Amino acid sequence: MPDPRREIPRTDQVLADPRLREAVERIGPRLVKQAVVAAQQQCRDGGIEPAAVADIAVASLPVGATTLRRVINATGVVVHTNLGRAPLSRAAVDAVSTAAGATDVELDLATGRRGRRGRGALEALAAQVPDAGAVHVVNNGAAALALVTRVLARGGRSIVIARGELVEIGDGFRIPELLESVGARLREVGTTNRVRLSDYAGALDSDTAFVLKVHPSNFTVSGFTSSVSVGELTGLGVPVVVDIGSGLLAPHPRLPNEPDATTVLRAGADLVTASGDKLLGGPQAGLVLGEAGLVERLRRDPFARALRVDKLTLAALEATLTGPTPPVPAALDRRPDELRRRARMICAALPPGLEPEVVDSEGVVGGGGAPDVVLPSVAVALPERLAGPLRLGEHPVVGRVERGRLLLDLLAVAPGEDDGLIDAVKRVACREER
Ligand SMILES: *Cc1c(COP(=O)(O)O)cnc(C)c1O
């Protein structure tokens, strides 16, 4: 009996297939070779015929040279931290693609000399918040806070902060520890639930660098509570820094308790810090807005260089600010009747055997803030057993399991993704039948 292993086509023979040669150009030799080796192994195990090795290798090629997969967010959580927070707008994706090559990020094409890095993004941000004397952009919200602290409070100067605002952001990272890690000392005032202006005033001394107000963006305290407004804090005679977290630049009608940069600056804050990839709907970035002299000090500090954003971020941020409404703010504006219409259309397109049903649902902002806000939404309910297969499908869909059913909540699903969602469910149903 001939050794079946002899019949397995050699790697170089398989790689000569024009489809695989093209794939080497597109995603590189390593991933293509991996797909070939896996197909050869299937053949060795007797799962496929030798003649099918190239076809199977082609079919199993990754779409691109990243292990990251594109996911449909049907969780009902608009800013989902584990799904990469804000999805970028089409305009921002195009901008990233443009900036990916050689680009004039730091060159003035008119004079041929060095230009201000990321001018377009900075001007776009400044234009949306005219109350800011100047703006600066760093890697993320935590970096913005670290830079402010490092420049204003290094060497053990103190930051006065309310006990109720000592926030753990996520993944075990805590704002107070972040502040101490760059050399500040914390002076905590008030209690978990209450703080008064006199608490702040009593904590000030010649070593005070600034008063920090942190928005509790991922929890609420209710009941017997009190806090001090930004406006009141500005009378204390030391700089007031406000970490608003979510990146709203102006008030949002559906999120009345979420602070925004414009309102906080008008109330007299000297500096505001925020994230770019929460409610602003842009790339991961940290925004600093405020008094021009302070912003300039931050920009010129040696530490600023360690937090510098790359050209891709600058491009995406500019397009987020100047382009069409990005997916996150679009999701916040979605109305239940529109979602119900889409859910009905999706249900009608799915195999009746799955007994898909349109149900009312409640979405949330999620990692972006507004922990107290419920966003009325609509979902397609399916059998719970589909949750795993849908996550693992060719086009992964992540839903939410509730009371024994899988809910595909449409709040954070862009209308353009409906067909992909239908297709993904159909494939899973088809595989179940086999
Ligand atoms: C999210 C958040 C941060 C951290 O911002 P990153 O962009 O995740 O670094 C800091 N402060 C507040 C209040 C936040 O909500």
The ligand as a Tripos MOL2 file, in Angstrom:
@<TRIPOS>MOLECULE
LIG
   15    15     1     0     0
SMALL
NO_CHARGES

@<TRIPOS>ATOM
      1 C1        -12.2020   56.8810   30.2920 C.3       1 LIG1
      2 C2        -11.7700   57.8190   31.3190 C.ar      1 LIG1
      3 C3        -10.4050   58.0510   31.5320 C.ar      1 LIG1
      4 C4         -9.3450   57.3090   30.7860 C.3       1 LIG1
      5 O1         -9.2940   57.6680   29.4410 O.3       1 LIG1
      6 P1         -8.5500   56.7040   28.3990 P.3       1 LIG1
      7 O2         -8.7860   57.3740   27.0870 O.co2     1 LIG1
      8 O3         -9.1940   55.3680   28.5180 O.co2     1 LIG1
      9 O4         -7.1270   56.6620   28.7830 O.co2     1 LIG1
     10 C5        -10.0540   58.9660   32.4810 C.ar      1 LIG1
     11 N1        -10.9820   59.6360   33.1990 N.ar      1 LIG1
     12 C6        -12.2970   59.4450   33.0060 C.ar      1 LIG1
     13 C7        -13.2570   60.2250   33.8220 C.3       1 LIG1
     14 C8        -12.7370   58.5300   32.0530 C.ar      1 LIG1
     15 O5        -14.0570   58.3410   31.8790 O.3       1 LIG1
@<TRIPOS>BOND
     1     1     2 1
     2     2     3 ar
     3     2    14 ar
     4     3     4 1
     5     3    10 ar
     6     4     5 1
     7     5     6 1
     8     6     7 2
     9     6     8 1
    10     6     9 1
    11    10    11 ar
    12    11    12 ar
    13    12    13 1
    14    12    14 ar
    15    14    15 1
@<TRIPOS>SUBSTRUCTURE
     1 LIG1         1 GROUP 0 **** ****
